């Protein structure tokens, strides 16, 4: 767990917030500058102008629901849910290979393991909202749904320094009340998925470690796919497997937040520049 512990130490130091200067007479960046560089959110390459069409806000004013990105780029977006397994080798792969991922964190799993997700954050994973206790949201009243989303967002903001703006409902189950609750909690969009890698488990009709598209259009990747995975035992090896599939099919992982406009919780401008 060396990578996890090291990142946790840095995270605790940053959370405490003392001013740290460079050692006397030392040349080069100060300790505070080095910590800032380590803790800064990763910025990933933005798509080329004209290569994608940003998702649009919902006409009803509630968070829009997104399950893929309309792009010509051969990119896929890797997202990992829950957080009940803690694989330090996976942290190391994400950090060394510089693979953009999103973590949709169920915050009940932060208890006793907050340092693991500090390590994930520092390796480059943005952390988003996946409720407190992982319920089927569509079965709950508005107040309960709002409590699940808001309390999760509060925990993530307090622990990791950034309040999430994207929400993923467990099991992909949501209704209008879910969207209302998400808006009340500051969520800008609900991010679902277009394909799933059943890493560490069996999927219907695809077997153990199987891959399935939600649209039933074959078994390969499509440009703009949002791929669902989970924090499960053996994630490091499973992640290497899907990275191999992505490369074999001529795709690359990209950061979905760079394809989402700021009004929907991403980093892209709301009016992207025109194609040169």
C-alpha positions in Angstrom: 0.0 0.0 0.0 3.0 2.3 -0.4 1.4 4.5 -3.0 -1.7 4.8 -1.0 0.1 5.7 2.2 2.3 8.2 0.5 -0.6 10.0 -1.1 -2.5 9.9 2.2 0.4 11.7 3.9 0.4 14.4 1.3 -3.4 14.6 1.5 -3.4 15.0 5.3 -0.8 17.7 5.1 -2.7 19.6 2.5 -6.0 19.2 4.4 -4.4 20.6 7.5 -3.5 23.7 5.6 -0.2 25.0 7.2 2.0 27.2 5.2 5.2 25.3 4.2 8.2 27.1 2.9 11.4 25.9 1.2 14.4 24.9 3.3 16.8 27.7 4.1 19.2 28.3 1.2 17.6 25.7 -1.0 17.2 26.4 -4.7 14.2 25.2 -6.8 10.5 25.2 -6.0 9.3 25.6 -2.4 7.7 22.7 -0.6 4.3 24.5 -0.8 4.8 24.7 -4.6 5.6 21.0 -4.8 2.6 20.1 -2.7 0.4 22.3 -4.9 1.7 20.5 -8.0 1.0 17.1 -6.5 -2.4 18.0 -5.3 -3.6 20.0 -8.3 -6.4 18.3 -10.3 -5.0 16.8 -13.5 -5.8 18.6 -16.6 -6.2 16.4 -19.6 -6.1 17.2 -23.4 -9.1 19.0 -24.7 -10.8 17.8 -27.9 -10.0 19.5 -31.2 -12.6 22.1 -32.3 -15.2 20.6 -34.5 -14.5 17.0 -33.5 -17.4 16.8 -31.0 -20.8 18.1 -30.2 -21.3 19.1 -26.6 -24.3 17.7 -24.8 -27.1 20.3 -24.3 -28.8 21.3 -21.1 -32.2 19.7 -20.5 -35.2 21.9 -21.6 -36.9 21.4 -18.2 -34.0 23.0 -16.3 -33.1 19.8 -14.4 -29.7 18.1 -14.8 -29.4 16.5 -18.2 -28.9 12.8 -18.5 -25.9 11.7 -20.6 -24.9 8.2 -21.6 -22.4 8.9 -24.4 -20.5 11.8 -26.1 -21.2 12.7 -29.7 -17.6 12.8 -31.1 -15.7 11.8 -34.1 -12.6 11.1 -32.0 -11.8 7.4 -31.3 -12.0 7.9 -27.6 -13.7 6.1 -24.8 -14.3 7.4 -21.2 -13.5 5.1 -18.3 -15.6 5.5 -15.2 -15.4 3.4 -12.0 -18.1 3.1 -9.4 -18.6 2.3 -5.7 -15.3 1.9 -3.8 -15.6 -1.2 -1.7 -12.2 -2.7 -2.8 -8.9 -0.9 -2.4 -6.2 -2.0 -4.9 -3.0 0.0 -4.5 -1.6 -1.5 -7.7 -4.5 0.1 -9.6 -3.5 3.5 -8.1 0.0 3.0 -9.4 -1.2 2.1 -12.9 -3.4 5.2 -13.2 -0.6 7.4 -12.0 2.2 5.9 -14.1 0.2 5.4 -17.3 -1.6 8.8 -16.9 -5.0 7.3 -17.7 -8.0 9.6 -17.2 -10.8 8.1 -15.2 -13.7 9.3 -13.2 -14.5 7.7 -9.8 -18.2 7.7 -8.8 -17.8 7.2 -5.1 -20.3 5.7 -2.7 -19.2 7.6 0.4 -20.0 4.9 2.9 -16.8 3.3 1.7 -14.7 6.3 2.7 -15.0 5.3 6.3 -11.6 4.0 7.4 -10.2 4.2 3.8 -10.3 7.9 3.0 -6.6 7.8 2.2 -7.2 5.4 -0.7 -9.3 7.9 -2.5 -6.8 10.7 -1.7 -4.3 8.5 -3.6 -6.8 8.1 -6.5 -7.5 11.8 -6.6 -3.8 12.6 -6.7 -3.2 9.9 -9.4 -5.6 11.8 -11.6 -9.1 10.6 -10.9 -11.8 13.2 -10.5 -14.2 12.1 -7.8 -18.0 12.4 -8.4 -21.2 11.5 -6.6 -22.6 8.0 -6.3 -24.8 8.4 -3.1 -24.0 7.5 0.5 -25.4 4.0 0.7 -26.0 2.9 -2.9 -29.8 2.5 -2.9 -32.2 2.1 -5.8 -33.0 5.8 -6.1 -36.2 5.4 -8.1 -37.8 3.6 -5.1 -37.2 6.5 -2.7 -39.1 9.7 -1.9 -37.6 13.1 -2.9 -36.3 13.8 0.6 -34.4 10.5 0.9 -33.0 10.9 -2.6 -31.8 14.4 -1.8 -30.2 13.2 1.4 -28.3 10.5 -0.4 -26.9 12.9 -3.0 -26.3 16.0 -0.8 -24.6 14.1 2.0 -22.3 12.3 -0.4 -21.4 15.5 -2.1 -20.7 17.1 1.3 -18.4 14.2 2.3 -16.4 14.4 -1.0 -16.0 18.1 -0.8 -14.8 17.9 2.8 -12.4 15.0 2.2 -11.0 15.8 -1.2 -11.3 19.6 -1.7 -13.8 19.7 -4.6 -17.6 19.4 -4.5 -18.8 17.0 -7.2 -21.0 18.2 -10.0 -21.8 14.9 -11.8 -24.1 12.3 -10.3 -24.5 8.7 -11.2 -27.5 6.8 -9.7 -26.8 3.3 -8.5 -27.9 0.7 -11.0 -28.7 3.5 -13.5 -32.1 3.8 -11.8 -33.5 7.3 -11.6 -36.8 9.3 -12.1 -37.8 12.9 -12.2 -37.5 13.1 -8.4 -33.9 12.0 -8.8 -33.2 14.8 -11.2 -34.9 17.3 -8.9 -32.8 16.1 -5.9 -29.6 16.2 -8.0 -30.3 19.8 -8.9 -31.0 20.7 -5.3 -27.6 19.2 -4.4 -25.7 21.2 -7.0 -25.3 18.5 -9.6 -25.1 19.7 -13.2 -25.6 16.4 -15.0 -26.4 12.8 -14.5 -23.8 10.6 -16.2 -24.8 7.1 -17.1 -23.0 4.8 -19.5 -23.2 3.2 -23.0 -21.1 0.1 -22.3 -20.0 -2.0 -19.3 -17.0 -4.1 -18.5 -18.2 -6.6 -15.9 -14.7 -6.6 -14.3 -14.4 -9.2 -11.5 -18.0 -10.5 -12.0 -20.2 -12.1 -14.6 -22.5 -10.1 -16.9 -25.7 -11.3 -18.5 -24.8 -13.2 -21.6 -21.2 -12.2 -21.6 -19.7 -14.3 -18.7 -16.9 -13.4 -16.3 -15.0 -10.2 -17.1 -17.3 -9.8 -20.1 -18.0 -6.6 -22.0 -21.5 -5.6 -23.2 -22.9 -2.6 -25.0 -26.1 -1.0 -23.8 -27.3 -0.4 -27.3 -26.7 -4.0 -28.4 -24.7 -2.8 -31.4 -22.0 -5.5 -31.4 -19.2 -6.0 -28.8 -16.6 -3.3 -29.8 -16.2 0.2 -28.7 -17.8 3.2 -30.4 -16.5 6.8 -30.4 -17.7 8.6 -27.3 -18.5 5.4 -25.3 -18.8 6.0 -21.5 -17.7 2.7 -20.0 -18.8 1.5 -16.6 -16.5 -0.5 -14.3 -16.4 -1.1 -10.5 -13.8 -1.1 -7.7 -13.5 -4.8 -7.3 -10.8 -7.3 -6.3 -8.2 -7.6 -9.0 -8.9 -4.2 -10.5 -5.3 -3.6 -11.5 -5.2 -6.6 -13.8 -8.7 -6.0 -15.1 -7.8 -2.4 -15.9 -4.8 -3.6 -17.9 -7.1 -5.9 -19.8 -9.5 -3.1 -20.9 -6.6 -0.8 -21.8 -5.3 -3.6 -24.1 -8.8 -3.9 -25.7 -8.9 -0.1 -26.2 -5.5 0.0 -27.9 -6.2 -3.1 -30.0 -9.3 -1.4 -31.5 -7.5 1.8 -32.2 -9.0 3.9 -29.4 -7.6 5.8 -26.5 -9.0 6.7 -23.1 -9.9 10.4 -22.7 -11.3 12.6 -19.9 -15.0 13.0 -20.2 -15.0 16.2 -18.3 -13.0 17.8 -21.2 -16.0 17.0 -23.5 -18.6 18.4 -21.1 -19.3 22.1 -21.0 -19.0 24.0 -17.7 -22.7 24.4 -17.5 -22.9 20.6 -17.3 -20.1 20.1 -14.8 -17.2 19.8 -17.2 -14.2 21.9 -18.2 -15.1 22.7 -21.8 -16.4 26.2 -22.6 -20.2 26.4 -23.1 -19.7 27.7 -26.6 -16.8 25.7 -28.1 -14.6 27.4 -30.7 -15.5 26.9 -34.3 -13.5 24.6 -36.5 -10.6 26.6 -38.0 
